[in-house]
Amino acid sequence: MSTATGHSTTVAPRPGTAIGRLDSPLAEKIRHDGAVYTGVEPDAEWAAEIRRLAAERDAVILAHNYEIPAIQDIAHHVGDSLALSRVAAAAEQSTIVFCGVHFMAETAKILSPDKTVLIPDEAAGCSLADSITAEQLAEWKSEHPDSVVVSYVNTTAAVKALTDICCTSSNAVDVVASIDPDREVLFLPDQFLGAHVRRKTGRDNVLVWAGECHVHAAINGDQLTAKAGAHPGAELFVHPECGCATSALHLATEGAVPADQVKILSTGGMVDAARASGAREVLVATEVGMIHQLRKAAPEIDFLPVNDQASCPYMKMITPAALLRALVEGADEVHVDPVTAEAARGSVERMIAIGNPGSGE
């Protein structure tokens, strides 16, 4: 078990799998400084070697929107965690290299149980996923035995296994609205997304777990108000996990920012909105890695982070050296107990069955 992340899935290769070391002239440069893998620069030689090794290992490389630009640019697919997990399930390759945090790689394994799933650094955790354990959820459920449990996809496999229906930030409102209005809902783990759901559905029988992503929570209303004041006319793209989501709606209500310029969006929704926007400037309230994909989607727009220090240290553990190591060594392999995986898969499938699978976190 990693003390840095709190997850308990193992990473040792299974007996009989094809995981083994591949030769690479760059492998001897890889170093570990006690926190991250270093020693390799993301230059043209590295990029060519990553592509060669991926082909030799029959691997598809997936990168989350919050990864560093070099990782995003070398990946075969870039997006949010659920969309990438669905890409993984449909991919022809036998190996998935998931450049993201641990719960994301777990979700890919849940949806692709027969494939090998690697994460370049198994210590890359998530403060939001770690804000509730399966034991805590079981206790909460015991206190509310007739409730329906709705869990954000940003949770561990063990939590998903105790969940009735998963949701994403883009479909959380639809998921909760699909539940009998007389049934109590336990919504977890993100308190800001939960507040958004309560606000949009108007339901007072939605109980919300007090969890948060420490990066999104630190993007606050004062920062957003100051940025909006300094950039009149800018559109606001705000992730519902942010501590400033309520402030964004308040700015619109008070007329400080036109209501049609305030958009509460998932990461996938931000890319779509960027392509459709005619704005000159857009203020972005989410992890700063998202700016790279937004600028690629709409290079004519000036995208400005509301908080330029909103960088997830776990996402940034997926370094060029870590990705090289994963492909050379076949590390770190992610396993989910089959019973846990089957139960967790059911909660994701029930979400998709309501008709709006969402665009991810």
N, C-alpha and C positions, 0 to 999 in steps of 0.2 A: 504493500500500500504506500502511495506517495504522500508524504506529509505536506507537500506543497499544494496538492490538489484535492485531497480527500477522497479520490476515487479508489475503488478496490479491485478493478479488473486487472488481470495479469497481463504481462507482455512477453513472456517466454514463448518461443515458437512451439507449436503443437508437434508431437511426434508424427512423422510421415509427411509433413508439408514440404513444399519445394523451396522454403526459405533457406538461403545460403548466401555466402559472401560472393560478390562479384568483384572482378579486378578493375581498378581505376587508378591512373597515375596521380590523381588529385587527393586520393584518400589519405595519404601520409601527411597532408597539410591540416587535417581536421584536428582541432584541439577542443578541450572542454575546460572552461575556466571556473567550474563549480556552479555556474548559473545557466550558461548557454553554450552551444557549440559554435566555435569561431575558427578562424584561420583560412577561410576560403572566401575569395571575392567573387561577386556575381558578374564576372566578365564574360566575354564571348566563349572562352575556353570552357568555363563552368557551364554555360548554357548548352553548349554542344554535348558536353559529357552527361548532363542531366537527361537530355533527349535520348542519347545512346543507351544509357542505363535503363531508362524507362522502357524502351523498346525491348531490351534484352530481358527485363524482368516481366514483360507483358503487363505493364502498369499504366494506369491513367492517373494523372496528377490533378488533384482538385485543390483550389485555393479559395479561402474565404475573403470577402471584401475588406476585412480589416488587416490582412497580411501586408507586409512591406511590398512596395511596388515590384521589386525584382522577383519575388515569389509569385505575385499575381501574374506577371508578364510571362513567366516560364510555364505556368500551369496550362493544362489542356482545357480546363473549365474554371471559371471564376463566378462566384455568386454567394448567396446566403446558405446557411447550413442545411436546411431541409431540401432546397432545390438541388444542392450538390449531392445529397444522399440519394435523391431520386435519380440523378444522373449516374451515380455509382451503380445503382441497381440495374439500370438499363445498359450499362457499358459492356462491351464485348470482352474487355480485358479481365484477366483473372485476379489482378492485384489492384487495390485502391490505395493511393497515397494521399491521405487527407491532411492538407496544410491548414490547420485550424486548431481549436482546443479539443480536449478529450471527449466531452459529451458529443461533439459533432462526429468524431470518428466512431464512437459507440453507435450513434444513430445510423451511420452508413453500414455498420456491421449488422445491426438489427434488420435493415432492409435488404442486406446482401449476405445472408448467413453462410453461403457456400464460397464466398470470395475471401481472399486474404486482405485484411485492412491494416495499413501501416499509418502511424502518426510519427512525424519526424522527431518529436520529443514528447515522450509520454508524460512528462512533468508539466506540460502546458495545460493548466486547469482553467477554471472559470469561477469567479467569485459569486456570480448569480446561481450557477448550478450547485455550488457548494453551500448556498444559503438555506437549503433544506435537504435533509437526509431521508432515506426510506423509513427509518425508525421514527423520525419526527412526523412524517406524513401518516404513518400507521396510527400513531397516537392521536393525531388531529382527526383522522377518520373515525376513530373509536368514540370521539366526543360528539360526532355528528353523523351517526350511522345511516341516516336516510339521505345524505347529501350526494351530489354528483361532483366528482373530482375532475377539474380541468387544469391540466398542466401545460405550461409553455414548453415548447420543444427544447428550450435551454435548460434541460434537466438531465440527470443521470438516467441510465437504463433502469436502475433499481427503482427510481421514482416513477418513471413511465410505466413500469410493470404494475404499480399500485393505482394507476390513473384510469379514469373512465374514458376521457377524450382529451387528446392533445390539442394544442392550438399554436398558431404563429401570431406574430404581432399584427399581421394584415388580416387574419380571419378570426381573431379572438372574440370580437363582437358578434360575428355570425355564429360561432360555436356556442357561446353562452345563450344567444337568442334562440338557438335550436332546442334548448332544454326547457322542459315544462316550467312555466313561470312560477308554479307553486313549489317546485323543488329548490331546496337550498343548494348553492354552489360553493364549493371550496376552490378558490382560484389561487394558483401558485406558479412560481415563487415571487414574481416581480410585482412590487407594490405599486409602481407607477403605471405599468400596463394594466394592473387590476383596477386602479382608479379610473383609467381611461375607459375600461369596459363598463364599470358601474355608471359612469357619466353618460356613455352612449346608449346603454340599454335602459337606464332609469330604474334598474332593479336594486332594491335595498337588501335582497337576500343573497347577495354575492359577498362571501367572506373572503378577505384577501390576506395572504401570507405576507409578512413584513420583510421580504427579501429584496435585494437590489444588486445590480451590476455596479461596482464601485466607480467604474469609469463613467457610465452614463449618469449615475446619481450626482456626480461632481459637476455636470453641465447644468448650472443653476439659472434661475430666473433673472437674477441681477445681471449675469453675463449676457443673457439673451436680450434683455431690455437695453443694455448699453450698446450692444452690436446693432440692434435694430435702429436705435436712435442715430448711430453714426453712419448707417447705410440706408437712408430713406429710399423706399421704392424696391428694396431687395425682397425677394421671396424668402420664406422660411421653410426649410425642410427639417422637421423635428421627429426624431425617433421616440415612440411612446415610452421607452424605458428611461428616458431622460428626466432628470429632476425638474427641467424647465418646461415640460409639456403643458402643465396647467397654466404657466405664465404666458406661453405662446397663445393659448386660447383667450386668456385675459386681455392680451394686447389687441386681439381681434375684436373682442367684445367692446373694449373701450374706444375702439377706433384708432388706436395708435398705429396699427398696421391693418390695411384692408383685409377683410376676412378671407377673400379668395387668394390672398398671398400666403396664408398660413396653412401648411400641409403636414398633417401627422402621418408619417409613412414608415413602413418597414424598409430595410435596406434595399430589397428588390424593388419596392415601390419608388424609392428615390431615383433609381436608374431610369425607370419608366417615366417618371415625372420630369427628369432632366431633359430627356429627349423631346418631350412635349412642351417644355417651357420656352417662352420667348423673353424671359427676363435677362437683364444685363448682369445682375448680381444675385447670388443665392447664398443665404446663410445656412450652414449645415450643422445641426446639433446631433452628432453621433460620434463614434470613434473616428479618429482622423484618417485611418487607412481608407475610409470610404471615399475620400476626396479623389483618390487616384482613378477609380472607376467612373466617378461623375465627370471628371475632366475628359476622360476618353469618350464618354457618351455624348457630351456637349461641350466641345473645346472652345466654343465661342462665348461661354458663360464664365464669369469669374466666381468660382465657388470658394467661400470663406468659412473656415471652421468657427463656430461660436466659441469654442474653447480649444485652442491649438495645443494644449497639453493633455487632451483627452486621448491618451494612447494606452492601449491594453498591453501590459507587460507580458501576459501569457501568449497573446497572439504573436508578439515580437520574438518569442522563443523559437519560432520556426524560421531559423536563419538559413542562408545559403549552405552553410556547412552542415546543418541539421538535415536538410533535404538530401544533400549528397550522401550523408551517412545512412539515411533510411534506404536509399536505393542500393548502396554498396553492401550494407550488412543485412538488409531485410529487417530493419528495426524501425520503430518499436511496434510489434504486432499487438493488435487490440482483440481481446476476446470478451464475449458476453455469454454468460451461462445460458444454455439453450432454453431452459424453462423461463428465465427472466426475459430473454429475447422474444419468446413467443408472446408473453403477456404484454410486453412493451409494444410489440408490433401491432397488437390489437388496438391499442389506444391511438396509434397513428392512423391505422386504417379506418377507425370510426370517425376520425376527424375528416378524412378525405371523403367518406361516404355522405357527409352532409351537403356536399356539392361545391364547396369552396376550399380546395387544399391550401390556399394561401401562397404567398411568395416568400415565406421564411421569416427569420427573426429580423 
